[in-house]
Amino acid sequence: MKCILHIGLQKCGSTSLQKWLFANRDALKAHGILYPKTLGIPNHKFLTALGMSFEKKHWVIEDTGARSLKDFKIWKQQIAQRFKKEIEAVSDRVETVVISHEDLSRLGDVGVQRCVNWLRDHFDEITLVGYVRPPAEMANSFLSQSAKNGEMVDPEAYLGKFRVNFTRVANRWAERVDGARWRSLSQVGDVVGDVCSVLKIDPVAFKTVPRTNQALSKEAFELLHHLNLKFRIGDRKNYNRMMFVEELPSKQSFKIARSDALDIQTRHAAEVQSFVALVPEISPEHLEVDLDRYPEDVTLSSAAPAYTPELRFIIRRLNAQIWLEKSIGRMNLAEAMISDGRKKRARELLGAAGAHLNRAAQVDADQVTSDVANLRLRLEKLYGVVQAMAGRGGKQP
C-alpha cells in the first residue's frame, strides 16, 4: 500500500483540499483511495502531533487529550493500533492512502524523521505532494489569518520580518520520502483538481465543496485585528469565532501595500532561485506577483473602533450561553441516569455541568449571572438526590 502525503504549505489551499477529501471519503474508497479518520478529521493533525515532542506547547498536542508524557506515550500506541486497524479493514480494495496536514511542513528534521518512521511501519511507498505561492501572497494571507485567529500583531513589524524557506522544507522531506511533487498555485490554480490528477481520478465525478478560508475585506481585517477572537478560551475552542468570521465581508479582499509586497519579493529573491533550482518543474515566473493587484498605500488604523469593546463583550456573552446550554444538557442526562439508578454516571455528568457553569459565570452580564444562579440551585438539588440515593444503600457514586 502506498501513501500520498500532502504537507501544505500553509495558505496554499490546504483547508479546501482537506474538506473536499473528507466530504468525498466514501466515494474515494470506490476508487481504491482511503482518506483516513483515525489521524484526525477533516485534516490529519495527529500525524503532526506524532512528529512533535510532548514538551512542545502546540495545539495539536493539546488536541490529543494527553496531559502528561505518560498519557502521550499511551496515546501514540493507541493511535498506531487504530490506524493499523483502519487500513487493514480496507486493504482488499484500497491501494492508496491520502494523508494531509499543512503543519507537517513546519516540522524540524527530528519531527519529519519521526513522522516518516511512523509511516514506514504502514506503507511500502511514500510520495510527497506540496504547494507554494509567491512569498508576498503568503505574507498577505498569513496577516489576514492572524486577524481571524485573534493575534494582535503589528502589521508593519510582521511584514518586515516575514520569512518563508521553501528550499529548507523541500530538502528536509526529500531526504526521507520516495518521491516529491511540488507545484506553485499559479501553475495549478485549483489544488483539489491537481491532487485529483495525482490520484488519477476525475473531480467532476465527485461532490463539490464550497470554498473556505475566504479573504477578508480591509474593514473586516481591522475589526478582527482589534477584537482578538482567539481559537480557544482557556483549554476550550471558541465555538463562536468561526461563525462570526464567516459572516464578515469578503468580496474585496484585504491587500498589503505594493511597497510591502515588493519588499517581501525582493527579500526572497535568493530563496526563490534556490527553490526553483531544486524543483525544475517550477520556474521563477511561477513565484512572481502582479504588483498592480496591490494598492499603492494601505493605512491600518492603530486605534480600535469605538464599538470594539461592546462587540467583544457580545461574543463573550454568546459563548457563555453555549456553556449554559451544555450545562443544562448535562443536567438533563444526569436526571435520566438518576432514574436508571446509575449514580456514578449521574455524578460525573453533574460535575461536567458544574464546570460549564463556572465557565459561563466568567462573563459578568446580568442575564448570564441570573441564569447561572438558577442553574446552580438546580445542580445542588440534583447532587442532593444523588447523595440521598447513596445513603439508601449501594455503591457511593
C-alpha positions as CSV (number, residue, x, y, z in Angstrom):
1,M,0.0,0.0,0.0
2,K,1.3,3.5,-0.9
3,C,0.8,6.9,0.8
4,I,0.3,10.2,-0.8
5,L,1.4,12.7,1.8
6,H,0.2,16.3,1.4
7,I,2.2,18.7,3.7
8,G,0.8,22.1,2.7
9,L,2.4,24.6,2.7
10,Q,0.2,26.8,4.8
11,K,-2.0,29.3,3.0
12,C,-1.8,27.2,-0.2
13,G,-5.3,25.7,-0.4
14,S,-4.9,23.0,2.3
15,T,-8.2,23.6,4.0
16,S,-10.3,23.4,0.8
17,L,-8.4,20.2,-0.2
18,Q,-9.0,18.6,3.2
19,K,-12.7,19.4,3.3
20,W,-13.1,18.0,-0.3
21,L,-11.3,14.8,0.6
22,F,-13.3,14.3,3.7
23,A,-16.6,15.1,2.1
24,N,-15.8,12.5,-0.7
25,R,-14.3,9.9,1.6
26,D,-16.8,7.2,0.9
27,A,-16.8,7.8,-2.9
28,L,-13.0,7.8,-2.9
29,K,-13.0,4.2,-1.5
30,A,-14.7,3.0,-4.6
31,H,-11.7,4.2,-6.5
32,G,-9.2,2.5,-4.2
33,I,-8.4,5.6,-2.2
34,L,-8.6,6.0,1.6
35,Y,-8.7,9.3,3.4
36,P,-8.4,8.0,7.0
37,K,-10.2,9.2,10.1
38,T,-8.0,8.0,12.8
39,L,-5.4,10.7,12.3
40,G,-8.0,13.4,12.7
41,I,-10.9,15.0,10.8
42,P,-11.2,16.8,8.5
43,N,-7.3,17.1,8.5
44,H,-4.7,14.7,9.8
45,K,-3.4,16.9,12.7
46,F,-2.4,13.8,14.7
47,L,0.3,12.8,12.3
48,T,1.8,16.3,13.0
49,A,1.4,15.6,16.8
50,L,3.3,12.3,16.3
51,G,6.2,14.3,14.9
52,M,6.4,16.6,18.0
53,S,7.7,16.1,21.5
54,F,5.1,16.4,24.3
55,E,7.0,19.3,25.7
56,K,6.2,21.4,22.7
57,K,3.2,23.5,23.6
58,H,1.3,23.3,20.3
59,W,-2.5,23.0,19.8
60,V,-2.2,19.6,18.0
61,I,-0.5,18.2,21.2
62,E,-3.4,19.6,23.3
63,D,-5.9,18.0,20.9
64,T,-4.6,14.6,21.7
65,G,-6.0,14.9,25.2
66,A,-2.7,13.9,26.7
67,R,-2.0,15.7,30.0
68,S,1.4,14.1,30.8
69,L,4.2,12.5,28.9
70,K,2.9,9.1,30.1
71,D,-0.5,9.9,28.6
72,F,1.2,11.0,25.3
73,K,3.1,7.7,25.0
74,I,-0.1,5.7,25.6
75,W,-1.9,7.9,23.0
76,K,0.8,7.2,20.4
77,Q,0.4,3.4,21.0
78,Q,-3.4,3.6,20.7
79,I,-3.4,5.7,17.6
80,A,-1.0,3.4,15.9
81,Q,-3.3,0.4,16.7
82,R,-6.4,2.3,15.5
83,F,-4.7,3.4,12.3
84,K,-3.4,-0.1,11.5
85,K,-6.9,-1.5,12.1
86,E,-8.5,1.2,9.8
87,I,-6.2,0.5,6.8
88,E,-6.3,-3.3,7.3
89,A,-10.1,-3.2,7.1
90,V,-9.9,-1.8,3.6
91,S,-6.7,-3.5,2.4
92,D,-8.6,-5.7,-0.1
93,R,-10.0,-2.7,-2.0
94,V,-7.6,0.2,-1.3
95,E,-4.2,0.8,-2.8
96,T,-3.6,4.4,-1.9
97,V,-4.0,6.3,1.4
98,V,-4.0,10.1,1.3
99,I,-2.8,12.0,4.4
100,S,-2.9,15.8,4.7
101,H,-1.9,18.4,7.2
102,E,-0.3,21.7,6.4
103,D,1.6,21.9,9.7
104,L,3.7,18.9,8.6
105,S,5.7,21.5,6.6
106,R,6.7,23.3,9.8
107,L,8.3,20.3,11.5
108,G,12.0,20.3,12.0
109,D,14.4,17.5,11.0
110,V,13.6,15.4,14.0
111,G,9.9,15.8,13.6
112,V,10.0,14.9,10.0
113,Q,12.1,11.8,10.7
114,R,9.6,10.7,13.4
115,C,6.7,11.0,11.0
116,V,8.4,9.2,8.2
117,N,9.5,6.4,10.6
118,W,5.9,6.0,11.7
119,L,4.6,6.0,8.2
120,R,7.2,3.4,7.1
121,D,5.5,0.9,9.5
122,H,2.4,1.1,7.5
123,F,3.4,1.9,3.9
124,D,5.7,0.5,1.2
125,E,5.9,3.8,-0.6
126,I,5.6,7.5,0.5
127,T,5.2,10.2,-2.1
128,L,5.0,13.8,-1.0
129,V,2.8,16.5,-2.5
130,G,3.4,20.1,-1.7
131,Y,2.3,23.6,-2.9
132,V,3.9,27.0,-2.8
133,R,2.9,30.5,-3.9
134,P,4.7,33.9,-4.2
135,P,6.1,35.0,-0.8
136,A,4.2,38.3,-0.9
137,E,0.9,36.4,-1.4
138,M,1.8,34.1,1.5
139,A,2.6,37.1,3.8
140,N,-0.7,38.8,2.8
141,S,-2.7,35.6,3.6
142,F,-0.8,35.0,6.8
143,L,-1.5,38.5,8.0
144,S,-5.2,38.1,7.2
145,Q,-5.3,34.8,9.1
146,S,-3.6,36.4,12.1
147,A,-6.6,38.6,12.4
148,K,-9.0,35.7,12.1
149,N,-7.0,33.9,14.8
150,G,-7.1,36.9,17.1
151,E,-3.4,37.5,17.1
152,M,-2.8,41.2,17.8
153,V,0.2,41.6,15.6
154,D,1.7,44.8,14.4
155,P,1.2,44.6,10.6
156,E,4.3,46.7,9.7
157,A,6.5,44.7,12.1
158,Y,5.1,41.4,10.9
159,L,5.6,42.1,7.2
160,G,9.1,43.5,8.0
161,K,10.3,40.2,9.5
162,F,8.2,37.8,7.4
163,R,10.3,34.9,6.0
164,V,9.5,31.6,4.2
165,N,12.0,29.0,3.2
166,F,10.6,26.6,0.6
167,T,14.0,25.1,-0.1
168,R,14.6,24.0,3.5
169,V,11.2,22.3,3.7
170,A,11.7,20.6,0.4
171,N,15.1,19.3,1.3
172,R,14.0,18.2,4.7
173,W,11.4,15.8,3.3
174,A,13.2,14.9,0.0
175,E,15.9,13.1,2.0
176,R,13.3,10.8,3.7
177,V,10.5,10.1,1.2
178,D,10.4,8.1,-2.0
179,G,9.4,11.0,-4.3
180,A,8.1,14.5,-4.2
181,R,5.8,16.6,-6.4
182,W,5.9,20.4,-5.9
183,R,3.7,22.9,-7.7
184,S,3.0,26.6,-7.5
185,L,-0.6,27.7,-7.1
186,S,-0.1,29.8,-10.3
187,Q,0.5,26.6,-12.2
188,V,-2.4,24.6,-11.0
189,G,-5.0,27.2,-9.9
190,D,-7.0,24.6,-8.1
191,V,-5.3,22.3,-5.6
192,V,-8.2,19.9,-5.5
193,G,-8.0,19.4,-9.2
194,D,-4.3,18.9,-9.1
195,V,-4.4,16.3,-6.3
196,C,-7.1,14.5,-8.3
197,S,-4.6,14.4,-11.3
198,V,-2.1,12.8,-8.9
199,L,-4.7,10.2,-7.8
200,K,-5.7,9.7,-11.5
201,I,-9.4,10.5,-10.8
202,D,-11.8,13.0,-12.3
203,P,-13.0,15.6,-9.8
204,V,-16.2,16.1,-11.8
205,A,-17.4,12.7,-10.7
206,F,-17.3,13.7,-7.0
207,K,-19.2,16.0,-4.7
208,T,-18.2,19.7,-4.8
209,V,-17.4,21.6,-1.6
210,P,-17.8,25.3,-1.1
211,R,-14.5,27.2,-0.9
212,T,-13.3,28.0,2.6
213,N,-10.9,30.5,4.2
214,Q,-12.2,33.3,2.1
215,A,-10.1,36.5,2.2
216,L,-11.2,39.3,4.5
217,S,-12.0,42.9,3.4
218,K,-9.9,45.6,4.8
219,E,-12.7,46.7,7.2
220,A,-13.2,43.1,8.4
221,F,-9.4,42.7,8.8
222,E,-9.2,45.8,11.1
223,L,-12.2,44.7,13.1
224,L,-10.9,41.2,13.8
225,H,-7.5,42.5,14.5
226,H,-8.9,44.5,17.3
227,L,-11.5,42.0,18.6
228,N,-8.8,39.5,19.4
229,L,-11.0,36.4,18.8
230,K,-8.9,33.5,20.0
231,F,-9.2,30.0,18.7
232,R,-9.6,28.9,22.3
233,I,-10.9,30.3,25.6
234,G,-8.7,28.6,28.2
235,D,-8.5,25.0,27.1
236,R,-11.7,25.0,25.1
237,K,-12.4,26.0,21.5
238,N,-14.1,29.3,20.9
239,Y,-17.2,28.0,19.1
240,N,-18.5,31.4,18.1
241,R,-15.3,32.6,16.5
242,M,-15.6,30.8,13.2
243,M,-19.3,31.5,12.9
244,F,-18.6,35.2,13.4
245,V,-15.7,35.3,10.9
246,E,-17.8,33.6,8.2
247,E,-20.3,36.4,8.4
248,L,-17.7,39.1,7.7
249,P,-17.5,40.7,4.3
250,S,-15.0,39.1,1.9
251,K,-15.9,40.5,-1.6
252,Q,-13.0,42.8,-1.9
253,S,-10.1,41.1,-0.1
254,F,-7.6,42.9,2.1
255,K,-4.2,43.6,0.4
256,I,-0.9,44.7,1.8
257,A,0.7,47.8,0.3
258,R,2.5,47.5,-3.0
259,S,5.7,48.6,-1.4
260,D,5.5,45.8,1.2
261,A,4.7,43.2,-1.5
262,L,7.8,44.4,-3.5
263,D,10.0,44.4,-0.4
264,I,9.0,40.8,0.5
265,Q,9.5,39.5,-3.0
266,T,12.9,41.2,-3.2
267,R,13.9,39.8,0.2
268,H,13.1,36.3,-1.0
269,A,14.8,36.6,-4.4
270,A,17.7,34.3,-3.4
271,E,15.3,31.8,-1.8
272,V,13.2,31.6,-5.0
273,Q,16.3,31.0,-7.1
274,S,17.4,28.2,-4.7
275,F,14.0,26.6,-4.7
276,V,13.5,26.6,-8.5
277,A,17.0,25.1,-8.9
278,L,15.9,22.3,-6.6
279,V,12.4,21.9,-8.3
280,P,12.8,22.4,-12.0
281,E,9.1,22.0,-12.6
282,I,8.6,25.4,-11.0
283,S,10.1,28.5,-12.7
284,P,10.9,31.9,-11.1
285,E,7.8,33.3,-13.0
286,H,5.6,31.0,-11.0
287,L,6.6,32.7,-7.8
288,E,6.3,36.3,-9.0
289,V,3.5,38.6,-8.1
290,D,1.4,41.0,-10.1
291,L,2.2,44.2,-8.2
292,D,-0.7,46.0,-9.8
293,R,-3.0,43.9,-7.6
294,Y,-1.6,45.6,-4.6
295,P,-2.7,49.1,-3.7
296,E,-0.1,51.9,-3.6
297,D,-0.9,52.7,0.0
298,V,-2.6,50.8,2.9
299,T,-3.4,52.6,6.1
300,L,-4.4,50.4,9.0
301,S,-5.8,52.3,12.0
302,S,-3.8,51.8,15.2
303,A,-6.8,52.7,17.4
304,A,-9.6,50.2,17.9
305,P,-13.0,51.2,16.5
306,A,-15.2,52.7,19.3
307,Y,-17.6,49.8,19.2
308,T,-15.0,47.0,19.6
309,P,-15.3,46.5,23.4
310,E,-19.0,46.2,23.1
311,L,-18.8,43.7,20.2
312,R,-16.2,41.7,22.0
313,F,-18.5,41.5,25.0
314,I,-21.4,40.3,22.9
315,I,-19.3,37.5,21.6
316,R,-18.2,36.5,25.1
317,R,-21.8,36.5,26.2
318,L,-22.7,34.2,23.2
319,N,-20.0,31.8,24.4
320,A,-21.5,32.0,27.9
321,Q,-24.9,31.0,26.5
322,I,-23.3,28.0,24.9
323,W,-21.8,26.9,28.2
324,L,-25.2,27.3,29.8
325,E,-26.8,25.1,27.2
326,K,-24.1,22.5,27.7
327,S,-24.7,22.6,31.4
328,I,-28.4,22.2,31.0
329,G,-27.8,19.2,28.7
330,R,-25.6,17.5,31.2
331,M,-28.1,18.0,34.0
332,N,-30.9,16.6,31.8
333,L,-28.7,13.5,31.2
334,A,-27.9,13.3,34.9
335,E,-31.7,13.2,35.7
336,A,-32.0,10.3,33.2
337,M,-29.1,8.4,34.9
338,I,-30.8,9.0,38.3
339,S,-34.0,7.4,37.0
340,D,-32.0,4.4,35.9
341,G,-30.2,4.2,39.2
342,R,-26.8,5.0,37.7
343,K,-25.4,7.1,40.5
344,K,-21.8,7.2,39.4
345,R,-22.6,8.3,35.9
346,A,-25.1,10.9,37.2
347,R,-22.4,12.4,39.5
348,E,-19.9,12.6,36.5
349,L,-22.5,14.5,34.5
350,L,-23.2,16.8,37.3
351,G,-19.5,17.5,37.7
352,A,-19.3,18.5,34.0
353,A,-22.4,20.6,34.4
354,G,-20.8,22.5,37.2
355,A,-17.6,23.1,35.2
356,H,-19.7,24.5,32.3
357,L,-21.5,26.8,34.7
358,N,-18.1,28.1,36.1
359,R,-17.1,29.0,32.5
360,A,-20.4,30.8,31.9
361,A,-20.0,32.7,35.1
362,Q,-16.8,34.3,33.9
363,V,-18.9,36.6,31.8
364,D,-20.2,39.3,34.0
365,A,-23.6,40.0,32.4
366,D,-27.0,40.4,34.2
367,Q,-28.8,37.7,32.2
368,V,-25.9,35.3,32.4
369,T,-25.4,35.8,36.1
370,S,-29.1,35.3,36.8
371,D,-29.2,32.1,34.7
372,V,-26.1,30.7,36.4
373,A,-27.6,31.3,39.8
374,N,-30.8,29.5,38.9
375,L,-28.9,26.6,37.4
376,R,-26.7,26.3,40.4
377,L,-29.8,25.8,42.5
378,R,-30.9,23.0,40.2
379,L,-27.4,21.5,40.3
380,E,-27.4,21.5,44.1
381,K,-30.8,19.7,44.2
382,L,-29.6,17.0,41.8
383,Y,-26.5,16.5,43.8
384,G,-28.8,16.1,46.9
385,V,-30.8,13.5,45.1
386,V,-27.7,11.5,44.1
387,Q,-26.4,11.8,47.7
388,A,-29.7,10.5,49.1
389,M,-29.6,7.6,46.7
390,A,-26.1,6.7,48.1
391,G,-27.4,7.0,51.6
392,R,-30.1,4.4,50.9
393,G,-27.6,1.8,50.1
394,G,-25.4,0.6,47.2
395,K,-22.1,1.9,45.9
396,Q,-21.1,5.5,46.7
397,P,-21.3,7.5,43.4
